[in-house]
Amino acid sequence: MKITAQEEYGIRCLLQLARRAHEDQPVTVREVAASESLSFAYAEKLLRVLSLAGLAESTRGTRGGYRMTRPPEQVTLGQAIRALGGFVTQSDLCARFTGQDDYCVHTTDCGLRPVWATVNLHVERLLDSMPLSSLLQGERTIASQLDETAVSLDRCLLPLQTSTPPGSATEV
C-alpha cells in the first residue's frame, strides 16, 4: 500500500481536529498548519478536501475554523484515506503494471492478483476498524494494540504457511 502525501498530511490535519473535538471553538487553519509544519495554503487545501468529503466542516468569521462533523470515535482511518485519495483497487494494479503493452499480459490467469487483492482487503479492514480516537492514545498504546492484531493475523495465516506447494515431493 502506498500512502500519498495528501493522505498522510490530510490525516494529520484531521487528527488535529480530533484532538480538539471536545472544545467549543473550531481549530483555525493557521493552528493546524503550525502544528503540522505545513504551509497555510496546503493545510487549507487538505481541510477543504476533508470538508467536501463530509469529515470536517468550516465556520466563517473571526472565530472561524474547522471542526469534525462527527466525534473521532465515529470516523475511521479508512474513511479518512478514502476521502483523501482512496485505496488502490485490483483494476488499478492491473492497469498500472502492463509492461510494454496497453494491458497486462496476465489478465486471464494471474497468480499475483488474488494475493494483492487479499492484502488490500486486510489493509482496508484494519484501517476501517481503527477510529481516529484510537490514534490519539499515544504511539506505545497504538503499537501494542496493533501487535495484538498481528498475532491474530498470524494465526489466520498459519494454514497458508504450512500448505504443500504444488509439485513438491510430499504432494499426493
Secondary structure, DSSP 8 states (H G I E B T S, - for coil): ----HHHHHHHHHHHHHHHTTTSSS-B-HHHHHHHHT--HHHHHHHHHHHHHTTSEEEE-STT-EEEESS-GGG-BHHHHHHHHT----HHHHHHH--TTSSS-TTSSS-SHHHHHHHHHHHHHHHHHT-BGGGGGS-HHHHHHHHHHHHHHHHHHHHHHHHS--TT-TT--
